[in-house]
Amino acid sequence: MRSTSPELDAGELISFRTADGVDLRLRRVGPADAPAVLLVHGHGVSSEMFALPEIRNVTDALADAGYQSWLLDWRGSSRLPHNTSGRPYTFDDVALYDLPAAVAQIRERIGDRPLFVVAHCIGALALALSMTGGLLPGLAGVVAQGVFLTPKVSTSARMRVLVGSELMGSRVTHIESDFRKVGLWNRRTLLYAALSRKGDCPDPTCRMVHGGWGMGTKLFEHDHLDARTHDRLADLFGAIPLSVLPHLRQMELAHAVLRWNIDDERYSALPQNALDQADRIDCPVLLLSGSRNAAWLDSNRLCYEVLSARNPGVDVRYTEIPSYGHLDTFIGRGAALDVFGYIVDFLDETSARLA
C-alpha cells in the first residue's frame, strides 16, 4: 500500500537555471529535516519514474524509512522543453552544469544534513563524470543503477547505434517514443514501424520503448509492469535526441566514461577518462543491476571488479537483483519488495556510520 503522508503528497517544486542558461526543476517530497536523497532519472523519461502513483514507488519507500527525496528533471527530461527544442547537448553538459546546480539548490535548503544520490542509467553515467571531476564533494553515498563508470552493451546494440545514427544523421533529430505522435501518414512512419516491429505486445509504443528505441535491447521485463503503468508508457516516455549518440558510442567502445568536449576549455573541470580519476570518489557507492539487464549487460559487475582492483580505497559494493531487467528496478510493480530494500539498507548503514 502506498504511503499517504501529507508531506509526501504536498512536496515542493523548485525551478532553477544552470550556468549555461537551461531551466531545470527539482521536486521535494518526504519528511522535513531528514537526510536528503537526490534522484536522477535516465534518458527518455523524467523524474516521474521515481514517483509512479499506481505502485509503491521509491519515494514512498524512502519517506517511510525517514528520507527526504529530491526529484531532479535534468535537461534530458521528457517533461522539459529543452529535450526536444533546446540546443544539442552531450552528457558533459549534464555533469558540468545540471548535477552541480541541483546539488547546490538542495544544499541551500538542507544545510549540512547528509545528501545521498540515487542515479539511474544515463543519469548514473553523468554522475560518474561529475564526481570524478570533483564537482560534487561531500556526498554521503551514491547508488548507481544499471551502469556507472564502465558502460558496456551487446555487440548487436553497438552496431545498431552506430549504423542507425549514421543513416539517420541530420535527417532525424529525435526518435519519438509515443507511436501516436508519428501517425500513419508521416514521412517517417516506415522508419518508426521498423524500429518498433519486434516484441509480442500489441501496443507499438510499448514495442518501441521495450526494444530500446530500435537498439534491440529490452529496457524492462514486460511482465514486471503494473497494467496501469503499461497503459501510460506513451506518457511516461518522451523523445530521444540523437545528438547524444556519438558521446554514448564513444564511452561504450572504451568501456569507460569519457569527456566528449576535449578541446573546449569550458569543460576542463571534467576528466578526460573518469576511470583514471576514480580515486576522487569520496563516499560509499552501491552498484545495482538486474540479473537480466539487457541494456547494460554486466556493466556494474565489471565496474565493481575494476574499482576493487584499481582503487581499493573506494568503498564500493555490488548487488544483483534476480530476474529484473533495467528500468523495472524502479517502475516494476514489485520493486518495493525486491529492490528498494537494498537502497534503504545502504542508506541506513551509511547514515549510521556518519552519525
VOBA-1610 file (N, C-alpha, C; in pm, whole numbers, padded with zeros to 5 digits, always signed):
BEGIN
Met+00084-00120+00000Met+00000+00000+00000Met+00088+00125+00000Arg+00048+00226-00077Arg+00127+00348-00085Arg+00116+00427+00044Ser+00226+00497+00075Ser+00222+00590+00186Ser+00131+00707+00149Thr+00057+00759+00246Thr-00031+00873+00221Thr+00006+00990+00311Ser+00134+00999+00347Ser+00177+01107+00435Ser+00155+01241+00367Pro+00105+01345+00438Pro+00081+01476+00377Pro+00206+01535+00315Glu+00323+01515+00383Glu+00446+01574+00329Glu+00479+01515+00193Leu+00457+01385+00179Leu+00492+01318+00054Leu+00404+01366-00060Asp+00275+01386-00032Asp+00184+01425-00137Asp+00198+01573-00172Ala+00230+01656-00074Ala+00236+01801-00098Ala+00361+01838-00176Gly+00476+01809-00120Gly+00601+01835-00189Gly+00630+01983-00206Glu+00734+02011-00283Glu+00777+02148-00311Glu+00846+02148-00447Leu+00803+02236-00536Leu+00859+02245-00669Leu+00953+02364-00678Ile+01075+02339-00723Ile+01177+02443-00732Ile+01227+02449-00876Ser+01214+02565-00937Ser+01269+02587-01070Ser+01400+02664-01057Phe+01499+02627-01136Phe+01628+02695-01130Phe+01694+02690-01266Arg+01795+02773-01286Arg+01863+02784-01415Arg+02010+02750-01397Thr+02064+02672-01490Thr+02204+02633-01484Thr+02292+02749-01533Ala+02421+02735-01512Ala+02515+02840-01552Ala+02517+02862-01703Asp+02476+02761-01781Asp+02471+02779-01926Asp+02330+02810-01975Gly+02241+02848-01882Gly+02112+02903-01920Gly+02000+02805-01947Val+02004+02684-01893Val+01898+02586-01913Val+01811+02580-01788Asp+01680+02586-01807Asp+01586+02583-01695Asp+01554+02439-01657Leu+01581+02406-01531Leu+01557+02272-01477Leu+01462+02282-01358Arg+01429+02169-01300Arg+01343+02174-01181Arg+01371+02057-01088Leu+01343+02084-00962Leu+01352+01986-00854Leu+01218+01979-00784Arg+01183+01860-00737Arg+01063+01845-00654Arg+01102+01773-00527Arg+01068+01832-00413Arg+01098+01771-00284Arg+00975+01701-00230Val+00992+01578-00188Val+00885+01504-00121Val+00944+01430-00002Gly+00863+01405+00098Gly+00911+01331+00213Gly+00919+01417+00337Pro+00959+01357+00447Pro+00960+01427+00576Pro+01062+01540+00581Ala+01027+01644+00654Ala+01117+01758+00671Ala+01231+01721+00765Asp+01342+01795+00752Asp+01459+01779+00841Asp+01514+01637+00843Ala+01505+01569+00730Ala+01555+01432+00719Ala+01675+01429+00626Pro+01756+01324+00631Pro+01861+01309+00530Pro+01802+01315+00391Ala+01871+01379+00299Ala+01818+01403+00165Ala+01873+01302+00064Val+01790+01270-00036Val+01830+01179-00143Val+01794+01244-00276Leu+01894+01275-00356Leu+01872+01327-00491Leu+01851+01210-00585Leu+01739+01210-00658Leu+01705+01104-00751Leu+01725+01154-00894Val+01808+01085-00971Val+01847+01129-01106Val+01799+01025-01207His+01709+01066-01295His+01648+00973-01390His+01739+00946-01509Gly+01698+00852-01594Gly+01770+00819-01715Gly+01720+00899-01834His+01755+00854-01955His+01718+00926-02075His+01583+00881-02126Gly+01510+00974-02186Gly+01381+00940-02244Gly+01267+00939-02146Val+01296+00961-02019Val+01194+00962-01914Val+01207+01091-01835Ser+01145+01096-01719Ser+01153+01212-01631Ser+01161+01164-01488Ser+01160+01258-01394Ser+01163+01221-01253Ser+01039+01145-01210Glu+00937+01144-01295Glu+00815+01070-01261Glu+00841+00921-01248Met+00949+00871-01308Met+00980+00728-01296Met+01002+00687-01151Phe+01034+00785-01065Phe+01057+00756-00924Phe+00932+00776-00838Ala+00824+00824-00899Ala+00706+00860-00819Ala+00576+00814-00884Leu+00577+00696-00945Leu+00456+00644-01010Leu+00347+00625-00905Pro+00230+00689-00922Pro+00127+00680-00818Pro+00057+00546-00811Glu+00066+00465-00918Glu-00008+00340-00920Glu+00062+00227-00847Ile+00187+00247-00807Ile+00260+00144-00734Ile+00323+00206-00609Arg+00374+00123-00522Arg+00454+00173-00411Arg+00591+00206-00470Asn+00618+00335-00485Asn+00738+00378-00556Asn+00853+00404-00460Val+00969+00441-00515Val+01088+00457-00433Val+01078+00577-00339Thr+01005+00682-00378Thr+00990+00794-00285Thr+00901+00756-00167Asp+00804+00668-00191Asp+00725+00615-00080Asp+00814+00539+00018Ala+00896+00450-00037Ala+00984+00369+00048Ala+01084+00455+00123Leu+01139+00556+00057Leu+01235+00643+00124Leu+01169+00726+00233Ala+01049+00776+00206Ala+00979+00856+00307Ala+00948+00773+00430Asp+00902+00651+00409Asp+00869+00564+00522Asp+00994+00527+00602Ala+01110+00530+00535Ala+01236+00499+00604Ala+01301+00623+00665Gly+01235+00739+00650Gly+01286+00861+00712Gly+01379+00944+00626Tyr+01363+00934+00491Tyr+01447+01011+00400Tyr+01362+01107+00317Gln+01422+01219+00285Gln+01357+01321+00203Gln+01409+01308+00060Ser+01318+01293-00036Ser+01357+01275-00175Ser+01355+01409-00249Trp+01455+01426-00335Trp+01462+01542-00424Trp+01468+01488-00567Leu+01359+01507-00642Leu+01347+01451-00775Leu+01389+01556-00878Leu+01497+01526-00948Leu+01553+01619-01045Leu+01503+01588-01187Asp+01465+01693-01259Asp+01444+01684-01403Asp+01559+01758-01469Trp+01659+01683-01519Trp+01771+01746-01587Trp+01735+01770-01733Arg+01826+01828-01810Arg+01791+01878-01944Arg+01741+01770-02039Gly+01764+01643-02010Gly+01713+01536-02094Gly+01579+01483-02049Ser+01512+01552-01956Ser+01383+01505-01907Ser+01275+01518-02013Ser+01189+01418-02022Ser+01077+01424-02116Ser+00973+01526-02073Arg+00987+01581-01953Arg+00893+01682-01904Arg+00944+01824-01927Leu+01064+01840-01981Leu+01119+01973-02004Leu+01132+02001-02153Pro+01105+02124-02195Pro+01112+02156-02339Pro+01251+02144-02398His+01355+02160-02314His+01491+02157-02369His+01522+02025-02439Asn+01463+01917-02395Asn+01495+01786-02451Asn+01464+01779-02601Thr+01360+01851-02644Thr+01321+01846-02785Thr+01347+01976-02860Ser+01346+02090-02791Ser+01359+02217-02861Ser+01483+02296-02823Gly+01559+02251-02724Gly+01680+02321-02684Gly+01797+02285-02775Arg+01908+02353-02753Arg+02027+02327-02834Arg+02082+02187-02803Pro+02149+02126-02899Pro+02207+01992-02875Pro+02303+01995-02757Tyr+02311+01883-02688Tyr+02397+01873-02571Tyr+02461+01736-02566Thr+02559+01721-02481Thr+02619+01591-02453Thr+02608+01568-02303Phe+02654+01454-02258Phe+02647+01425-02115Phe+02749+01506-02036Asp+02845+01566-02106Asp+02934+01663-02040Asp+02854+01775-01977Asp+02751+01821-02049Asp+02670+01932-02000Asp+02592+01894-01875Val+02543+01772-01872Val+02470+01724-01755Val+02564+01717-01634Ala+02686+01667-01658Ala+02784+01652-01550Ala+02838+01786-01501Leu+02860+01879-01594Leu+02922+02007-01559Leu+02823+02107-01506Tyr+02702+02108-01561Tyr+02607+02213-01528Tyr+02488+02163-01444Asp+02421+02056-01490Asp+02294+02017-01428Asp+02309+01962-01287Leu+02396+01862-01271Leu+02407+01797-01141Leu+02466+01889-01034Pro+02575+01963-01061Pro+02625+02056-00958Pro+02524+02163-00921Ala+02447+02212-01018Ala+02347+02314-00988Ala+02235+02257-00901Ala+02195+02134-00930Ala+02090+02071-00849Ala+02138+02050-00707Val+02259+02001-00691Val+02315+01979-00557Val+02325+02112-00482Ala+02364+02219-00550Ala+02374+02350-00486Ala+02237+02397-00437Gln+02133+02374-00518Gln+01997+02412-00477Gln+01955+02337-00351Ile+01987+02208-00346Ile+01950+02127-00230Ile+02030+02170-00108Arg+02158+02193-00126Arg+02244+02233-00015Arg+02195+02364+00049Glu+02147+02456-00033Glu+02095+02582+00021Glu+01980+02559+00118Arg+01909+02449+00099Arg+01788+02425+00176Arg+01807+02324+00289Ile+01906+02237+00279Ile+01923+02135+00383Ile+02045+02161+00472Gly+02128+02259+00434Gly+02246+02287+00515Gly+02343+02171+00515Asp+02386+02129+00633Asp+02488+02023+00642Asp+02428+01884+00666Arg+02296+01869+00645Arg+02237+01736+00657Arg+02294+01644+00548Pro+02302+01514+00572Pro+02355+01422+00471Pro+02277+01428+00340Leu+02349+01421+00230Leu+02288+01420+00097Leu+02340+01299+00020Phe+02248+01210-00015Phe+02278+01093-00097Phe+02231+01117-00240Val+02279+01035-00332Val+02232+01039-00471Val+02197+00897-00515Val+02080+00883-00576Val+02041+00759-00641Val+02022+00792-00787Ala+02104+00733-00874Ala+02103+00768-01016Ala+02081+00645-01101His+02005+00663-01209His+01969+00553-01299His+02025+00577-01438Cys+02087+00473-01497Cys+02123+00470-01638Cys+02210+00589-01679Ile+02165+00669-01777Ile+02243+00783-01826Ile+02268+00882-01713Gly+02173+00894-01622Gly+02194+00981-01505Gly+02313+00936-01424Ala+02335+00804-01414Ala+02449+00750-01340Ala+02580+00773-01414Leu+02577+00767-01547Leu+02698+00796-01625Leu+02742+00941-01604Ala+02645+01034-01611Ala+02676+01175-01589Ala+02724+01198-01447Leu+02664+01129-01352Leu+02706+01140-01212Leu+02851+01096-01196Ala+02890+00987-01261Ala+03027+00938-01253Ala+03125+01042-01305Leu+03090+01108-01415Leu+03177+01209-01474Leu+03188+01331-01382Ser+03076+01369-01322Ser+03076+01484-01233Ser+03153+01457-01104Met+03135+01339-01047Met+03203+01305-00922Met+03353+01296-00940Thr+03398+01232-01048Thr+03542+01217-01069Thr+03607+01347-01114Gly+03525+01445-01149Gly+03576+01579-01175Gly+03583+01663-01049Gly+03542+01604-00935Gly+03546+01676-00809Gly+03438+01783-00797Leu+03330+01771-00876Leu+03226+01874-00877Leu+03115+01850-00777Leu+03115+01733-00712Leu+03010+01700-00614Leu+03073+01652-00484Pro+03152+01734-00420Pro+03219+01688-00297Pro+03120+01676-00181Gly+03155+01590-00088Gly+03079+01582+00036Gly+02950+01504+00030Leu+02927+01425-00074Leu+02808+01340-00077Leu+02822+01231+00029Ala+02708+01193+00087Ala+02711+01090+00191Ala+02723+00950+00132Gly+02670+00930+00012Gly+02674+00800-00052Gly+02602+00805-00185Val+02630+00707-00270Val+02574+00704-00405Val+02525+00564-00438Val+02407+00557-00500Val+02355+00433-00557Val+02347+00454-00708Ala+02416+00371-00784Ala+02415+00379-00930Ala+02348+00254-00984Gln+02237+00270-01056Gln+02160+00157-01105Gln+02186+00134-01254Gly+02228+00014-01288Gly+02243-00026-01427Gly+02382-00007-01482Val+02443+00109-01454Val+02573+00142-01510Val+02633+00253-01426Phe+02765+00266-01431Phe+02830+00375-01357Phe+02956+00420-01433Leu+03069+00358-01408Leu+03195+00401-01469Leu+03236+00321-01591Thr+03174+00205-01613Thr+03220+00114-01719Thr+03103+00070-01808Pro+03051+00158-01893Pro+02938+00121-01979Pro+02974+00010-02077Lys+02882-00083-02093Lys+02905-00200-02178Lys+02772-00247-02235Val+02764-00257-02367Val+02641-00307-02430Val+02676-00425-02521Ser+02574-00490-02573Ser+02597-00604-02662Ser+02652-00557-02796Thr+02714-00648-02867Thr+02768-00616-03000Thr+02657-00572-03095Ser+02543-00640-03089Ser+02432-00603-03179Ser+02380-00464-03147Ala+02370-00429-03018Ala+02325-00294-02982Ala+02425-00190-03028Arg+02553-00221-03013Arg+02657-00127-03057Arg+02645-00101-03207Met+02625-00205-03286Met+02616-00189-03431Met+02488-00115-03470Arg+02380-00141-03399Arg+02255-00071-03429Arg+02269+00078-03403Val+02333+00114-03292Val+02353+00255-03261Val+02444+00320-03365Leu+02550+00251-03402Leu+02644+00305-03500Leu+02578+00324-03636Val+02517+00218-03687Val+02456+00225-03819Val+02336+00319-03820Gly+02253+00309-03715Gly+02134+00392-03710Gly+02166+00540-03705Ser+02261+00579-03622Ser+02295+00721-03610Ser+02357+00773-03739Glu+02436+00689-03807Glu+02497+00732-03933Glu+02393+00744-04044Leu+02301+00649-04049Leu+02199+00651-04154Leu+02101+00766-04136Met+02058+00789-04012Met+01960+00895-03988Met+02024+01032-03990Gly+02145+01040-03930Gly+02221+01164-03934Gly+02138+01287-03909Ser+02148+01385-03998Ser+02076+01511-03982Ser+01931+01501-04026Arg+01891+01387-04081Arg+01753+01373-04128Arg+01656+01364-04012Val+01699+01304-03903Val+01613+01286-03786Val+01688+01336-03664Thr+01629+01428-03590Thr+01695+01481-03471Thr+01651+01410-03345His+01528+01355-03344His+01474+01287-03227His+01397+01162-03269Ile+01398+01063-03183Ile+01313+00946-03201Ile+01200+00954-03100Glu+01078+00957-03148Glu+00962+00962-03060Glu+00938+00826-02995Ser+00899+00829-02869Ser+00861+00705-02801Ser+00714+00672-02826Asp+00632+00776-02832Asp+00488+00760-02849Asp+00457+00745-02998Phe+00419+00626-03038Phe+00394+00600-03180Phe+00278+00684-03231Arg+00187+00725-03143Arg+00072+00805-03187Arg+00114+00941-03240Lys+00230+00990-03194Lys+00277+01120-03241Lys+00334+01112-03382Val+00359+00993-03429Val+00412+00973-03564Val+00298+00967-03665Gly+00194+00889-03630Gly+00079+00878-03719Gly+00104+00783-03835Leu+00002+00764-03915Leu+00009+00669-04025Leu+00053+00731-04157Trp+00051+00863-04165Trp+00079+00927-04292Trp+00199+01020-04282Asn+00285+00996-04188Asn+00406+01074-04172Asn+00515+01017-04262Arg+00606+01103-04313Arg+00712+01053-04399Arg+00809+00961-04324Arg+00802+00961-04188Arg+00888+00874-04110Arg+00814+00754-04053Thr+00690+00734-04097Thr+00610+00625-04043Thr+00679+00490-04063Leu+00735+00467-04181Leu+00802+00339-04208Leu+00923+00320-04118Leu+00996+00429-04091Leu+01112+00421-04002Leu+01068+00379-03862Tyr+00964+00445-03811Tyr+00919+00413-03676Tyr+00855+00273-03670Ala+00791+00234-03777Ala+00735+00099-03782Ala+00847-00005-03775Ala+00958+00024-03844Ala+01072-00069-03839Ala+01135-00073-03701Leu+01145+00043-03635Leu+01206+00049-03502Leu+01121-00023-03397Ser+00991-00028-03419Ser+00902-00087-03318Ser+00843-00221-03361Arg+00907-00287-03459Arg+00846-00407-03514Arg+00861-00530-03424Lys+00962-00532-03337Lys+00987-00651-03258Lys+00909-00648-03127Gly+00877-00765-03077Gly+00807-00775-02950Gly+00668-00833-02968Asp+00616-00891-02863Asp+00487-00957-02869Asp+00371-00866-02830Cys+00401-00753-02765Cys+00294-00666-02718Cys+00225-00598-02837Pro+00092-00590-02837Pro+00022-00524-02949Pro+00039-00372-02950Asp+00084-00313-02839Asp+00100-00168-02830Asp+00231-00127-02897Pro+00228-00050-03006Pro+00352-00012-03075Pro+00444+00076-02991Thr+00387+00158-02903Thr+00472+00239-02814Thr+00548+00150-02718Cys+00481+00049-02666Cys+00548-00045-02577Cys+00661-00116-02651Arg+00635-00158-02775Arg+00739-00227-02852Arg+00857-00133-02878Met+00827-00005-02904Met+00934+00091-02928Met+01022+00107-02804Val+00959+00130-02690Val+01033+00153-02567Val+01097+00024-02517His+01020-00083-02516His+01070-00211-02465His+01193-00257-02541Gly+01197-00226-02672Gly+01311-00264-02754Gly+01421-00161-02759Gly+01416-00064-02668Gly+01524+00036-02661Gly+01531+00126-02782Trp+01414+00167-02834Trp+01407+00259-02948Trp+01485+00205-03069Gly+01469+00076-03094Gly+01531+00017-03211Gly+01668-00043-03186Met+01722-00028-03065Met+01854-00084-03037Met+01849-00235-03013Gly+01727-00287-02995Gly+01714-00431-02978Gly+01750-00481-02840Thr+01754-00391-02740Thr+01784-00433-02603Thr+01664-00406-02514Lys+01615-00506-02446Lys+01498-00487-02360Lys+01529-00390-02247Leu+01443-00290-02231Leu+01463-00194-02123Leu+01399-00239-01993Phe+01309-00335-02000Phe+01244-00386-01878Phe+01186-00523-01906Glu+01160-00596-01799Glu+01088-00722-01810Glu+00939-00689-01819His+00881-00722-01932His+00745-00679-01963His+00645-00719-01855Asp+00655-00841-01805Asp+00556-00888-01709Asp+00577-00831-01569His+00681-00749-01549His+00701-00684-01420His+00622-00554-01407Leu+00564-00504-01516Leu+00493-00378-01511Leu+00350-00396-01462Asp+00306-00304-01379Asp+00165-00295-01346Asp+00089-00258-01473Ala-00031-00310-01490Ala-00109-00281-01611Ala-00130-00132-01630Arg-00146-00059-01519Arg-00168+00086-01530Arg-00042+00157-01576Thr+00073+00110-01534Thr+00199+00167-01583Thr+00214+00139-01731His+00186+00016-01772His+00198-00021-01912His+00107+00065-01999Asp-00013+00092-01952Asp-00110+00165-02032Asp-00072+00312-02052Arg+00022+00364-01972Arg+00061+00503-01992Arg+00210+00521-02024Leu+00267+00419-02087Leu+00406+00430-02131Leu+00425+00548-02226Ala+00324+00574-02309Ala+00335+00685-02403Ala+00344+00819-02332Asp+00291+00827-02212Asp+00300+00950-02134Asp+00431+00956-02054Leu+00480+00841-02011Leu+00599+00838-01927Leu+00728+00858-02007Phe+00728+00815-02133Phe+00848+00823-02216Phe+00835+00934-02319Gly+00943+01005-02342Gly+00944+01114-02438Gly+01036+01085-02555Ala+01075+01191-02624Ala+01160+01178-02742Ala+01306+01161-02700Ile+01380+01087-02782Ile+01523+01065-02759Ile+01603+01147-02859Pro+01683+01245-02814Pro+01765+01322-02908Pro+01883+01239-02958Leu+01900+01236-03088Leu+02008+01156-03145Leu+02143+01224-03131Ser+02144+01351-03091Ser+02271+01422-03076Ser+02359+01363-02967Val+02301+01287-02875Val+02380+01230-02765Val+02446+01097-02805Leu+02405+01039-02917Leu+02454+00904-02950Leu+02605+00898-02975Pro+02666+00995-03042Pro+02812+00984-03060Pro+02888+00978-02928His+02846+01058-02829His+02912+01054-02699His+02890+00919-02632Leu+02770+00871-02639Leu+02739+00741-02579Leu+02819+00631-02647Arg+02829+00637-02778Arg+02904+00536-02852Arg+03053+00540-02816Gln+03106+00661-02802Gln+03247+00676-02764Gln+03275+00612-02629Met+03187+00635-02532Met+03208+00580-02399Met+03195+00429-02398Glu+03096+00378-02469Glu+03074+00234-02466Glu+03190+00159-02534Leu+03242+00214-02642Leu+03354+00149-02709Leu+03476+00142-02619Ala+03494+00243-02534Ala+03607+00245-02441Ala+03579+00171-02312His+03451+00133-02290His+03409+00075-02162His+03450+00166-02047Ala+03439+00296-02070Ala+03475+00395-01968Ala+03398+00523-01995Val+03370+00598-01889Val+03302+00727-01903Val+03404+00832-01946Leu+03386+00888-02065Leu+03481+00981-02123Leu+03418+01119-02143Arg+03502+01220-02139Arg+03457+01355-02173Arg+03451+01368-02325Trp+03347+01429-02376Trp+03332+01447-02520Trp+03403+01573-02568Asn+03389+01682-02493Asn+03442+01812-02535Asn+03588+01827-02491Ile+03678+01760-02561Ile+03819+01757-02523Ile+03887+01892-02545Asp+03853+01961-02653Asp+03924+02084-02689Asp+03852+02211-02644Asp+03747+02197-02566Asp+03671+02312-02520Asp+03705+02338-02373Glu+03767+02453-02346Glu+03814+02484-02211Glu+03700+02493-02110Arg+03579+02517-02157Arg+03466+02527-02063Arg+03445+02396-01987Tyr+03491+02286-02044Tyr+03469+02154-01984Tyr+03595+02098-01918Ser+03694+02182-01898Ser+03823+02133-01848Ser+03814+02076-01707Ala+03710+02110-01632Ala+03695+02056-01497Ala+03662+01907-01500Leu+03610+01859-01611Leu+03573+01718-01622Leu+03693+01635-01665Pro+03707+01515-01612Pro+03820+01430-01652Pro+03803+01379-01794Gln+03914+01360-01865Gln+03905+01300-01998Gln+03858+01156-01989Asn+03900+01087-01883Asn+03856+00950-01858Asn+03826+00938-01709Ala+03699+00916-01677Ala+03657+00914-01537Ala+03725+00803-01458Leu+03753+00690-01523Leu+03819+00580-01453Leu+03957+00620-01401Asp+04024+00707-01475Asp+04158+00749-01434Asp+04156+00837-01310Gln+04040+00891-01276Gln+04028+00975-01157Gln+03926+00920-01059Ala+03909+00788-01062Ala+03812+00725-00973Ala+03850+00741-00826Asp+03979+00769-00799Asp+04020+00787-00660Asp+03963+00915-00599Arg+03897+00999-00681Arg+03832+01119-00628Arg+03693+01090-00574Ile+03646+00968-00591Ile+03517+00929-00532Ile+03537+00918-00382Asp+03470+01004-00307Asp+03498+01016-00164Asp+03382+00972-00076Cys+03296+00883-00128Cys+03184+00834-00048Cys+03155+00689-00087Pro+03083+00615-00005Pro+03046+00477-00040Pro+02958+00473-00165Val+02975+00369-00244Val+02899+00352-00368Val+02837+00213-00371Leu+02706+00208-00396Leu+02636+00082-00418Leu+02601+00073-00566Leu+02651-00032-00632Leu+02620-00057-00771Leu+02509-00161-00778Leu+02397-00124-00837Leu+02282-00213-00851Leu+02262-00251-00996Ser+02213-00372-01020Ser+02178-00412-01156Ser+02086-00533-01151Gly+01991-00534-01244Gly+01908-00653-01259Gly+01987-00764-01327Ser+01960-00888-01290Ser+02034-01001-01349Ser+02002-01017-01497Arg+01891-00959-01542Arg+01852-00966-01683Arg+01866-00830-01751Asn+01959-00751-01706Asn+01978-00618-01764Asn+02033-00632-01906Ala+01944-00620-02005Ala+01986-00634-02144Ala+02035-00502-02201Ala+02012-00393-02129Ala+02056-00262-02178Ala+02206-00242-02157Trp+02254-00274-02033Trp+02395-00251-02000Trp+02468-00380-01960Leu+02402-00493-01982Leu+02463-00623-01953Leu+02520-00625-01811Asp+02646-00663-01795Asp+02707-00673-01663Asp+02798-00553-01635Ser+02760-00435-01685Ser+02843-00315-01668Ser+02878-00288-01523Asn+02781-00299-01433Asn+02809-00268-01293Asn+02890-00375-01223Arg+02875-00498-01265Arg+02963-00601-01210Arg+03108-00576-01253Leu+03124-00539-01381Leu+03256-00503-01432Leu+03311-00383-01356Cys+03227-00284-01331Cys+03270-00165-01258Cys+03319-00202-01119Tyr+03246-00290-01051Tyr+03287-00335-00918Tyr+03423-00403-00922Glu+03443-00489-01021Glu+03570-00561-01032Glu+03685-00466-01063Val+03662-00370-01153Val+03768-00276-01190Val+03803-00184-01073Leu+03701-00130-01007Leu+03727-00041-00894Leu+03795-00115-00779Ser+03751-00237-00753Ser+03811-00314-00643Ser+03959-00341-00669Ala+03994-00363-00796Ala+04132-00392-00831Ala+04218-00267-00840Arg+04163-00163-00904Arg+04243-00043-00931Arg+04237+00061-00821Asn+04125+00065-00749Asn+04106+00168-00646Asn+04053+00106-00518Pro+04136+00027-00451Pro+04089-00042-00329Pro+04047+00054-00218Gly+04085+00179-00227Gly+04044+00276-00126Gly+03901+00324-00142Val+03839+00295-00257Val+03700+00334-00279Val+03608+00229-00219Asp+03514+00274-00138Asp+03417+00184-00073Asp+03307+00153-00174Val+03317+00040-00241Val+03221+00004-00344Val+03169-00136-00320Arg+03043-00156-00347Arg+02983-00289-00336Arg+02886-00309-00453Tyr+02855-00434-00482Tyr+02770-00466-00597Tyr+02658-00560-00553Thr+02536-00527-00597Thr+02421-00611-00568Thr+02344-00637-00696Glu+02313-00763-00722Glu+02238-00802-00842Glu+02098-00845-00801Ile+01998-00793-00872Ile+01859-00823-00841Ile+01811-00937-00931Pro+01783-01053-00876Pro+01742-01167-00958Pro+01615-01138-01038Ser+01616-01180-01163Ser+01502-01178-01256Ser+01462-01039-01304Tyr+01531-00934-01258Tyr+01496-00799-01302Tyr+01579-00757-01422Gly+01521-00669-01502Gly+01591-00612-01616Gly+01657-00480-01579His+01626-00377-01655His+01690-00247-01635His+01595-00148-01567Leu+01496-00101-01639Leu+01409+00004-01587Leu+01308-00048-01486Asp+01274-00175-01491Asp+01176-00229-01397Asp+01229-00232-01254Thr+01358-00207-01235Thr+01410-00195-01098Thr+01349-00075-01026Phe+01294+00020-01102Phe+01225+00133-01041Phe+01076+00138-01074Ile+01038+00099-01196Ile+00897+00114-01234Ile+00821-00018-01226Gly+00887-00126-01186Gly+00819-00254-01172Gly+00724-00256-01053Arg+00615-00327-01068Arg+00514-00328-00962Arg+00564-00393-00833Gly+00665-00480-00844Gly+00718-00546-00725Gly+00850-00491-00676Ala+00893-00378-00733Ala+01025-00324-00698Ala+01035-00286-00551Ala+00923-00246-00491Ala+00926-00209-00349Ala+00970-00326-00263Leu+00930-00446-00301Leu+00967-00565-00225Leu+01104-00620-00266Asp+01134-00611-00395Asp+01251-00679-00448Asp+01375-00593-00460Val+01358-00461-00467Val+01471-00372-00499Val+01496-00265-00394Phe+01392-00194-00355Phe+01411-00073-00275Phe+01472-00100-00139Gly+01454-00222-00087Gly+01513-00256+00041Gly+01665-00248+00038Tyr+01725-00285-00075Tyr+01871-00275-00087Tyr+01917-00130-00079Ile+01839-00041-00141Ile+01873+00101-00138Ile+01861+00156+00003Val+01749+00127+00069Val+01726+00178+00204Val+01830+00122+00301Asp+01861-00006+00290Asp+01962-00066+00379Asp+02097+00002+00362Phe+02134+00032+00237Phe+02261+00101+00211Phe+02259+00241+00272Leu+02150+00313+00255Leu+02141+00448+00312Leu+02145+00442+00465Asp+02074+00346+00522Asp+02072+00334+00668Asp+02211+00300+00723Glu+02277+00206+00658Glu+02410+00166+00704Glu+02508+00283+00695Thr+02503+00355+00584Thr+02592+00468+00566Thr+02559+00582+00661Ser+02431+00606+00682Ser+02390+00710+00777Ser+02437+00678+00918Ala+02430+00550+00956Ala+02475+00511+01091Ala+02623+00537+01108Arg+02701+00515+01002Arg+02845+00542+01011Arg+02874+00690+01022Leu+02787+00772+00962Leu+02808+00917+00966Leu+02766+00978+01100Ala+02680+00908+01171Ala+02624+00963+01296Ala+02732+00974+01405
//
